[in-house]
Structure formats: structure tokens, C-alpha cells
Amino acid sequence: MGYLTERIQRIEHSIQQACENSSRSRSEVEIVAVTKSVSTARANEVKEAGIIQLGENRAEELLVKQEAISDGVEWHFIGNLQSRKVRDIINEIDYLHSLDRMSIAKEIQKRALNEVKCFIQVNVSGESSKSGITPEELDDFVSSLKSYDKIKVVGLMTMAPHVEDEKVLRTVFKDMKTLRDRIMAQQLTHAPCTELSMGMSNDFVIAVEEGATYVRIGTALVGAESEGFN
Ligand SMILES: *Cc1c(COP(=O)(O)O)cnc(C)c1O
């Protein structure tokens, strides 16, 4: 069995286990393979292995990979997006995970030809190094997106702090779910907010146990370009 297939099976097994532990259905969780640090060739292998949702954090790199891989992939933009780059990618992607300010929303409204599925990035851990709006700003931010008919708020996204402490991670993910549930309960047309994008290579099991519906897995899935692959 190839190295990649083995990695995918291991991740799949962990996700199934996490779903069982939390009485969730496996079908509630989507895997986004984060290919930002590997080549187009390897991203294509990931797709061929059956993971068809790919995540990139730089506009240029996404466009290069997209042109080479083209069909059958859903593209997720997971990085901090500069206003001037919005026009380059907004009509090329399926999901934007990093909506966190009005200037980006305005630019999307101006440039998007169709409605764009967006996650609002929230900084629940309060680390100043992380992008995202604060939990306190969330309600107002969601409200102010109401008139932007090119933006559909499908969910919330976060990056957990880089710590080992499981308790800290769980608290962050639980807080995110609480925030998501609160918006979802309002049943807003422009912000159904049913999804939770959280969990990376080191913490996706905990994130799934706490309610993640999209996990964004890089190194644990695609490896690093410097490693051999098969
Ligand atoms: C790089 C990145 C990931 C994946 O990180 P890994 O630790 O390699 O799994 C997920 N989300 C975002 C926003 C990233 O930038």
C-alpha cells in the first residue's frame, strides 16, 4: 500500500473513532487536505487517492495548482486574504475560510459573480498573532453582512493555539461550537452557519469530538515535500 493511502486510512480511522466517541455520524465531517506546502504533483496524488477537497493559503499557489489539477476538486482558501487579491481568486474557489473584516466583505461584494460560501474566522484563544475577529465582535459582524448578497456565511473557522494541553484545546473548540450554535439558532438567511471549520494535524481528533464539520489537515495527510512519498 502506498504511503499516502496509509496516511489517509490512519486519519480516516481516527476520525471514525472520534465520531464514535462523541456519538456523531462520520458523514458530518469533511476532510480538507491542506496542500500549501507540497507540490502540484503531490496535491494531484491526494485527489487521485480520493480526497477531493483541497486547501491553499496563498492566492498564486492556489491558481497554479488549480490550473494543473482542474476538474473534480473543491477548492478551499484558508489563508489570510489581502483585499487586492480578492479579485484573483474569489470566482475560482468553493469556500473561503478566512473572512474576518468588512474590507474583505466589501471587496467580495464588488468582485464575486456568484454567492461565495464563507466561514467567519474567529480568534477564540485571543492570541495576538492570530487573525480573526473576537467572539465579542461576532454578532455585529454577522449582522453587518446581511446586505452583502454575494456572501453566504456557512460557518465559523478557527485555528487553535499551538499547545499540547488537551484541556485548553477542548475549551477553544467547545467555545467555537457555542458561538456557532448561537448564530445558527437565529436562522438567518444570509448566515445559516451550520458548519465548524476547526482541527489541524495535531488536534483534529479533539476538534471532531467537539463538533468540527470540516477539518483542515496538512502535514499528517500530505506529508512534507522533503519526505519521500512511496
Ligand atoms: C497550514 C494550515 C493548516 C494545516 O496545518 P497542519 O498542521 O499541517 O495540518 C490548517 N489550517 C490553516 C489555516 C493552515 O494555515
The ligand as an ORCA input file, in Angstrom:
! r2SCAN-3c Opt
* xyz 0 1
  C      -1.386     25.108      7.352
  C      -2.770     25.213      7.824
  C      -3.495     24.062      8.193
  C      -2.889     22.672      8.209
  O      -1.871     22.592      9.166
  P      -1.201     21.185      9.564
  O      -0.703     21.386     10.938
  O      -0.108     20.955      8.565
  O      -2.232     20.138      9.492
  C      -4.826     24.227      8.564
  N      -5.411     25.446      8.588
  C      -4.743     26.562      8.253
  C      -5.466     27.868      8.314
  C      -3.411     26.493      7.868
  O      -2.761     27.614      7.548
*
